[in-house]
Amino acid sequence: MLTLAAQLAKLSSVAWRSLRPFGSRNFILIWSSALVSNIGSWMQTVALGTLVTLRTHSVLWSALTMAAAFIPLGLFAPLGGVLADRMDRRRLLIVTTLGEAASAVVLTILVGTHHDPVSALMAVVFCGSSVGALGFPAYQSILPEIVAKEDLLAAVSLSSAQWNLGRVVGPAIAGVLLVSWSATGAFAINAVSFGAVVIALVMVELPHREVADDVKSVRERFMEGVIAARRHRACRNAIVLISVVALIGAPFISLVAAEAVEGLHRKAGGPAVLTTAQGIGAVIGAMVLAPLAHRIGHRRLLPLALGGFCVFLACYGAAPTLPLAALGIFLVGMAYIAILSGLNTVVQLHAPQAERGRILSIYMTCLGVIYPIGLVAEGAIGQIIGVRAVMVLAAVVLALVLLGLRLLSPTLFQELAGNDASNALDGAA
């Protein structure tokens, strides 16, 4: 049996393994600025979802509004991936961040002046997300350039943690604003928060990178990325799995407001409670992900996370009260972040540097296109059978599809580690 000193030393080693990317000044700049921006973004997401749901009392309209924020990821991420491989990534991110800020300003003006039909809100959100989709592959491609390869899983996990820490803080602030003021304040704060990202990008130091200088069209370069993604089995399998999860399981994220208002009969505070609970679960999950992967191996971690996600999602949907639903979505958040971070790390580790932006954009295209399809479909079904019932149904269907994939391809999860980097995946922490 380990002595107390040995146990403390082991815990200290685990904690350091998770936090090691913070030794990079560049990572701290990117991470902290993204946290500020994501707090604002989550404030806007919760405020918008609650505003639309309370106004329409429709699960379908709530799903459509949230889908408008994700569809651009699928439509424009391929172009963003090509741009990330051909342009200066820092400049691309600055321009797209300013575009997102402008969208939030327009949203603030529309709601503040009461010229805000749901259709107009959807259009503005779609435009802002379109600009953000162009820059997101560049952001993803920067991470491997500012941390060591063995710290990449920890860096991706910490990035997921800050995104979900924003999900903890943002909805809490949004809940206060919705009760004491209006959604306008949440949208205004989001607009200002993008300034932190611009400042950090000006200060960050990136290594020199040879930018592609050729006359190939966007389509030709994108198809090169498709061929590369198919060539690398690990990348291909990660894309298949994220597509399945996005279609069937992930819609729970944007149906939180409908779950709270229509399913559990709560008002403005309900969506904030559930979103915050999910964020807390995701933050905790992200923090333990790297040491857990180091301990049990990446190949074991992903199947466990996928199985746990199905079970927890069913429990969340079946929960009859807000406290039980908050506990359920807390566990869902832990499992879901393990899936996202794990599959994202697979792609980043195995995609060649010159093609990384395009392969990541294909990964995000599948997430961005398929997720809204599943969201709208489940929103329509939820309108008929109820939003709680559709969560349970989604969990059961996802479990069956994953089981089918495992039977059809017994080596699916082993191939995620690849042939040349299995040690890096199992030990990247």
KANOR-V441761 format. One record per pair of residues at least 12 apart in sequence whose C-alpha atoms are under 6 Angstrom apart, sorted by sequence separation. I is the first residue (numbers start at 1). J is the second residue. D is the distance in Angstrom with one decimal. If there is no record, write none. Layout:
# KANOR-V441761
i = [I,I]
j = [J,J]
d = [D,D]
This chain:
# KANOR-V441761
i = [174,316,315,316,257,256,312,313,312,309,103,309,100,305,96,96,96,93,89,277,281,285,281,278,282,274,278,281,282,277,281,68,80,84,80,278,282,69,77,81,65,69,72,76,77,80,68,72,76,69,73,317,112,111,317,317,108,314,108,108,314,313,104,310,105,104,101,101,175,175,172,171,94,238,168,167,168,167,168,235,299,164,299,164,165,164,246,161,243,247,239,243,247,251,263,38,42,86,161,246,263,86,248,35,39,43,247,38,42,43,259,298,157,297,229,35,39,43,294,225,294,21,225,18,47,154,290,44,43,44,248,40,41,40,248,40,37,36,37,33,33,29,26,234,234,157,234,66,153,59,50,49,141,137,137,18,85,84,153,154,81,82,153,14,81,151,150,151,81,78,77,77,74,74,73,74,71,70,71,71,67,63,63,60,59,60,59,17]
j = [186,328,328,329,271,271,328,332,332,332,128,335,128,335,131,132,135,135,138,326,330,334,331,329,333,326,330,333,334,330,334,122,134,138,135,333,337,125,133,137,122,126,129,133,134,137,126,130,134,129,133,388,184,184,391,392,184,392,187,188,395,395,187,395,191,191,191,194,269,272,272,272,198,343,276,276,279,279,280,347,413,279,414,282,283,283,367,283,366,370,363,367,371,375,387,163,167,211,286,371,388,212,374,162,166,170,374,166,170,171,387,426,286,426,359,166,170,174,426,358,427,155,359,154,183,290,429,186,186,187,394,189,190,190,398,193,193,193,194,196,197,200,204,415,416,341,418,254,345,258,257,257,357,357,361,290,357,357,428,429,357,358,429,291,358,428,428,429,361,361,361,365,365,368,368,369,368,368,369,372,372,376,379,379,379,380,383,429]
d = [6.0,4.3,5.9,5.7,4.8,6.0,6.0,5.9,5.3,5.6,5.0,5.1,4.9,5.0,5.4,5.8,5.7,5.2,5.4,5.6,4.5,4.4,6.0,5.2,4.5,5.2,4.5,4.9,4.5,5.0,4.7,6.0,4.0,4.8,5.9,4.7,5.6,5.7,5.2,5.3,5.5,5.3,5.9,5.8,5.6,5.9,5.1,4.7,5.9,5.5,4.9,4.6,5.6,5.9,4.8,5.2,5.4,4.3,5.2,5.6,5.4,5.7,5.9,4.8,5.7,4.9,4.7,5.9,5.6,5.5,6.0,4.9,5.6,5.4,4.3,5.9,4.9,4.9,5.9,5.0,5.9,4.7,5.9,5.9,5.9,5.6,5.8,4.5,5.6,5.4,5.4,5.9,5.0,4.7,6.0,5.9,5.6,5.4,5.3,4.6,5.9,5.0,6.0,5.3,4.1,4.5,4.5,5.1,5.0,5.3,5.9,4.9,4.9,4.6,5.8,6.0,4.4,5.0,5.7,5.1,5.0,5.7,5.3,5.4,5.3,5.3,4.9,5.5,5.5,5.3,5.7,6.0,5.6,3.9,5.9,5.8,4.7,5.9,5.2,5.0,4.9,5.5,5.4,5.5,4.1,5.8,5.3,5.9,5.8,5.6,5.8,6.0,5.7,5.6,5.8,5.8,5.6,5.6,5.7,5.3,4.5,5.6,5.8,5.7,4.3,5.9,4.5,5.3,4.9,5.0,5.0,5.8,3.8,3.9,4.5,4.3,5.4,5.5,5.6,6.0,4.8,5.6,5.5,4.7,5.6,5.4,5.7,5.8]
